[in-house]
Amino acid sequence: TRLPLLVGATGRIFLAQFEEKRGKEIVQKMGLVRYTSKSVIDPKKFLKEVEEVRKRGYAIDDEEYLPGVRAVAAAIETTTLPPTAIWVVGFSSSLDDLKMEKIILEIQKTAQGISHSMKDDRR
């Protein structure tokens, strides 16, 4: 499926791969849209969350784009653009906080494995 760039976990993980200044420019140019009551539409708050994503290495969407849907995204490190990531999506009714914690650990491990594999392939 295609998602708008500045939506939920995928939007934050992609913006986190850009330099901070570039991320601000993108947010200013495109603006933030309210898709649900949980959507973050304040640019300062959104960019602060992007910075947190940059530090911890994963992003979460807790019903920000679609009601009843949660997601976790992690970046795959590449040396070229476009930014690349993996993403796990599920219904909030089956993804409680404990399952989300497990998914976060697994998606980070998987993204790191893919990143290392891509580095090995370039040799």
C-alpha positions in Angstrom: 0.0 0.0 0.0 1.1 3.6 -0.4 1.0 5.9 2.6 1.6 9.7 2.8 5.2 10.4 3.8 4.3 12.1 7.1 2.1 9.4 8.5 2.6 7.3 11.6 5.6 5.0 12.2 6.7 5.0 8.5 6.7 8.8 8.3 8.8 9.2 11.4 11.3 6.5 10.5 11.8 7.9 7.1 12.2 11.5 8.3 14.6 10.3 11.0 16.9 9.1 8.2 17.2 12.7 6.9 19.3 15.4 8.5 17.2 17.4 11.0 17.1 20.5 8.8 15.8 18.6 5.8 13.1 17.0 8.0 11.9 20.4 9.2 11.8 21.6 5.6 9.7 18.6 4.5 7.2 19.0 7.4 6.9 22.8 6.7 6.3 22.2 3.0 3.9 19.3 3.3 2.2 20.0 6.6 0.7 17.5 8.9 -2.8 16.0 8.4 -5.2 14.8 11.1 -6.3 11.2 10.1 -7.5 10.2 13.6 -7.9 11.8 17.0 -4.5 10.4 17.8 -2.7 12.0 14.8 0.1 14.4 15.7 -0.4 17.6 13.8 1.8 20.0 15.8 5.0 20.3 13.8 7.2 20.9 16.9 5.8 17.8 18.6 6.1 15.7 15.5 9.7 16.8 14.9 10.6 16.1 18.5 9.2 12.6 18.1 11.3 12.2 14.9 14.3 13.1 17.0 13.4 10.5 19.5 13.0 7.9 16.7 16.4 8.9 15.4 17.9 8.1 18.9 16.2 4.9 19.6 16.1 3.4 16.1 12.4 2.6 15.7 9.0 4.4 15.4 5.5 3.5 16.6 2.1 4.3 15.3 -0.7 3.9 17.8 -3.8 4.4 15.8 -2.5 7.7 14.3 -3.3 6.9 10.7 -6.1 4.3 10.9 -8.3 3.7 13.9 -7.7 0.3 15.4 -4.3 -0.1 13.8 -0.8 -0.1 15.5 2.5 -0.3 13.7 6.3 -0.4 14.4 8.9 0.6 11.8 12.7 0.4 11.8 15.2 1.8 9.4 17.5 -0.3 7.2 20.8 1.3 7.0 21.9 1.9 3.4 24.5 4.2 1.8 22.2 5.5 -0.8 18.8 7.0 -1.1 15.9 6.3 -0.9 15.5 5.7 2.8 14.6 2.2 3.5 12.6 0.5 6.4 10.7 -2.5 7.4 7.3 -2.2 9.0 5.0 -4.4 11.1 1.3 -3.6 11.2 -1.6 -5.1 13.2 -4.9 -4.5 14.8 -4.7 -2.8 18.2 -7.2 -5.5 19.5 -4.4 -8.1 19.1 -1.3 -6.0 19.6 -1.3 -5.1 23.3 1.7 -3.3 24.8 3.5 -6.6 25.7 3.3 -7.8 22.0 4.4 -4.4 20.8 7.5 -4.6 23.0 8.3 -8.0 21.5 7.7 -6.7 18.0 10.0 -3.7 18.7 12.9 -6.0 19.7 12.3 -8.3 16.7 12.0 -5.6 14.1 15.2 -3.9 15.4 17.1 -7.2 15.2 15.7 -7.9 11.8 16.5 -4.4 10.4 20.1 -4.7 11.8 20.4 -8.1 10.1 19.2 -6.8 6.8 21.5 -3.8 7.1 24.5 -6.0 7.8 23.6 -8.3 5.0 23.4 -5.4 2.6 26.8 -4.2 3.7 28.3 -7.7 3.2 26.8 -7.8 -0.3 28.7 -4.6 -1.3 32.1 -6.1 -0.5 
